[in-house]
Amino acid sequence: MPPTVIKKQIPLLKFTMQKDVLSSTQGLSFEDFKKIVLNDYRIINESRQTSLLGRKEVLTGKAKFGIFGDGKELAQVALAKVFKDGDFRSGYYRDQTFMMSIGQLTLQEYFAGLYGHTDLEKEPMSGGRQMGGHFGTHSLNADGSFKALVNQKNSSADISPTAGQMPRLLGLAYASHFYKINKDLHQGKFLDYSNKGNEIAFGTIGDASTSEGLFWEAINAAGVLQVPMLMSVWDDGHGISVPKKYQTTKESISEILKGFQRENGGNGFEIFKTKGWDYAHLCETYEKAAKVCREEHVPVLVHVEEVTQPQGHSTSGSHERYKSKERLQWELDFDCVKKMREFIIQNALADEATLNTIEEDAKNSVRTAQKTAWTDYLTPIKTEVAEVSALFDDLSNGTNGSAVAAIKTELNSIKEPIRREIHNAVKKVLRLTKTEESASRIKLTDWLRLANIENSDRYSSHLMSQSNFQVSNVTPVAAQYDGEKLVDGRELLRENFDYILSKHPETLIFGEDSGKIGGVNQGLEGLQAKYGEHRVFDTGIREATIMGQAIGLSMRGLRPIAEIQYLDYLLYALQIMSDDLATVQWRTKGMQKAPVIIRTRGHRLEGVWHSGSPMGMIVHACRGINVCVPRNMTQAAGFYNLLLESDEPSLVVEPLNGYRLKENLPTNIGEYKIALGIPETLKEGSDVTLVTYGSSIRIAQEAIKQLEEHGISVELIDVQTLLPFDIHHKIVESLKKTNRVVFFDEDVPGGASAYMMQKVLEEQGGYQYLDSKPITIASKEHRPAYGSDGDYFSKPSADDVFDVIYNLMLEVNPNKFIKIY
Ligand SMILES: Cc1ncc(C[n+]2csc(CCOP(=O)(O)OP(=O)(O)O)c2C)c(N)n1
């Protein structure tokens, strides 16, 4: 039947199937149309059954935790219809139906995720690293290079912190904007990453999570930047148990966002409202929303109201505790699966029997998928039980044979074993048989060794890149000089950024004041004028979304250098750095990357919030990100040049008080590269090793001069990078010579100085070579007080360094040194 008849068949007021919903499939026969609707009905039923069975799997102990997408199915099949190849998603744990609809999640994979299957082939979302319901697609080839992202449907990897998906979403959308306006990227490999910016970034969020600051910051930034971001809010009225009246002013996100609505050709958002149970209206709304978003390249928000949550928030508790009887009844009446069934019957798209069959088939497919996933998950573990049991048998003739046999019996009695239980058993047996020397025991220790290697890959790989582009694969290049050409540190940096921008069309540098004035310290002076506003630009004051902007851009093949104006303000972005950026590679087991370069400046200038050096906090929060702490701008530039050749996310903390100091300009500016994790010995000495970095280097040098006058010889080591830290264990070599060590920085006591101490004394075994107690020199516990005296009495000075080292030597040799004060 021709489409006009369809319209007659579906006499719903707002449902203009021919024009709006199915405009992309014009000429569709009625039979084909029915197939689409019934296929959607199949998907939502399969998804619902997955949620129902998934919950049971948790409650019976097979899986640890479950958080499902029940109630959100219908909105997501509608949303999926407008998601095209090349598009990106940044969403959250409710989106299973969407992922199934775009063909990026099978039922079996869903269950593999629930069980935490560590095989990426079976559990492609994270290889068991994230809890089920955290989705992502594979962006990378085996060698770490990007796939042709334009030919696939992409989802950035989810994280659990509510609204944590928003900053990244902004960046994914901004990438489309950048690809569109940067004509240099309309060719070559860039056409694999973006079709000239034609893609949409799709965001999803729960209504309660819109209470988070990150939501507002990202929404405002998207409105300012006018990026193609299609945001859906699934409004089920609650955030766990807390209802909307405690979450949202006026209890409606679309109501309070009205001020963001585009008007009279101005910028802003296009805002739509629809209902989570109304298939026709959902399809119509998303068709319109995507059209505006894609064609006009503007942000759009779809507020999906009247969404249910049939099983409550998660497997942690039941919703009967906090929902009224009326609400519970309403959720039954307006369940989207039930409503779609009614819609199909009303419009004579299928009869009861057909729908019953679809529902029954869905149950069966889900049950089959669950069983297969469980068998797949359990089989390799059971194989390991069998392997170690055979090895235990070999050992059961020894002195402790009966005890070994008992351990084997106990292990084999576990119906659904996990690897921890196997390891417990193996270690117990090895302890019992520690005095036995047999080939069987050697086999068992070999088994354990190999199992540890495999488990390390299962759980601990890819904290940093393991690709061809990892930092350690980039060859360093020495800086070259032709006599002396002294320039300010900031000029050296500017020359370097100039070179970077000219060499890499995919780089862009942005942050507060980075554009027009070229940065608060002028390291980018004139570069906006030279390369254009799209390459070097100002942002609003919004550190978390500057970070997210960089993450999203870098996930789409671009190389952002994101500026955080001062190290003290990195705290605003630290959550996103820690939860999102630092975990991208690890949480996808190397299937996604975000090679962001963060540029900031810190350590020492004046006042409470322009002198911070919270390096311990950063290195502990950001394992997964390189942390470079150059002592001057020559070093900083060398790091930038190396990092751009690699695919690892990194932070470079420029020394804030070094922009106006003179440095010798290398002739190969932009090209020399400094390797990470390689400390530099700046001065040889024999009495004490002094380990430090960044702005503390100059203080150390001043103290060392004075110490020399008192007959004390200090070896000064600049660690250069805190992450990675001294990968070749160079510092311990110095300890072998001096037998004394002082770790010095401007962090709080127990901060990064203690971190360095642990690395050198414990990891490198430095404790063996010490003749004196190891010492750390750090700031006071309070923030640095304002003014030069505030600095002197809050942060370690050359006097402090002198005193500590002098007193150390006084204790060592009271005959040679006398107490000064
Ligand atoms: C930053 C943060 N705070 C708290 C939580 C715990 N938590 C998980 S989900 C959730 C409620 C979210 O509600 P909503 O955004 O409406 O999404 P829904 O689960 O209802 O789909 C909370 C508080 C979290 N994951 N992250």
The ligand as a Tripos MOL2 file, in Angstrom:
@<TRIPOS>MOLECULE
LIG
   26    27     1     0     0
SMALL
NO_CHARGES

@<TRIPOS>ATOM
      1 C1         28.3320   12.0690   41.2920 C.3       1 LIG1
      2 C2         27.4270   10.9310   41.6960 C.ar      1 LIG1
      3 N1         26.6600   11.0680   42.7890 N.ar      1 LIG1
      4 C3         25.8600   10.0590   43.1620 C.ar      1 LIG1
      5 C4         25.7990    8.9140   42.4370 C.ar      1 LIG1
      6 C5         24.9010    7.7700   42.8560 C.3       1 LIG1
      7 N2         23.7630    7.6810   41.9350 N.ar      1 LIG1
      8 C6         23.7700    6.8110   40.9340 C.ar      1 LIG1
      9 S1         22.4590    6.9580   39.9740 S.2       1 LIG1
     10 C7         21.8020    8.1850   40.9020 C.ar      1 LIG1
     11 C8         20.4800    8.7740   40.5300 C.3       1 LIG1
     12 C9         20.4250    9.2760   39.1620 C.3       1 LIG1
     13 O1         19.1100    9.6160   38.8380 O.3       1 LIG1
     14 P1         18.7120   10.1210   37.4080 P.3       1 LIG1
     15 O2         19.7190   11.0530   36.9060 O.co2     1 LIG1
     16 O3         17.3200   10.6020   37.4410 O.co2     1 LIG1
     17 O4         18.8380    8.8380   36.5110 O.3       1 LIG1
     18 P2         18.0310    7.4740   36.5950 P.3       1 LIG1
     19 O5         18.8930    6.5280   37.3530 O.co2     1 LIG1
     20 O6         16.7310    7.7650   37.2950 O.co2     1 LIG1
     21 O7         17.8370    7.0620   35.1950 O.co2     1 LIG1
     22 C10        22.6410    8.4720   41.9530 C.ar      1 LIG1
     23 C11        22.3650    9.4980   42.9750 C.3       1 LIG1
     24 C12        26.6150    8.8300   41.2950 C.ar      1 LIG1
     25 N3         26.6390    7.7460   40.5120 N.pl3     1 LIG1
     26 N4         27.3930    9.8550   40.9510 N.ar      1 LIG1
@<TRIPOS>BOND
     1     1     2 1
     2     2     3 ar
     3     2    26 ar
     4     3     4 ar
     5     4     5 ar
     6     5     6 1
     7     5    24 ar
     8     6     7 1
     9     7     8 ar
    10     7    22 ar
    11     8     9 ar
    12     9    10 ar
    13    10    11 1
    14    10    22 ar
    15    11    12 1
    16    12    13 1
    17    13    14 1
    18    14    15 2
    19    14    16 1
    20    14    17 1
    21    17    18 1
    22    18    19 2
    23    18    20 1
    24    18    21 1
    25    22    23 1
    26    24    25 1
    27    24    26 ar
@<TRIPOS>SUBSTRUCTURE
     1 LIG1         1 GROUP 0 **** ****
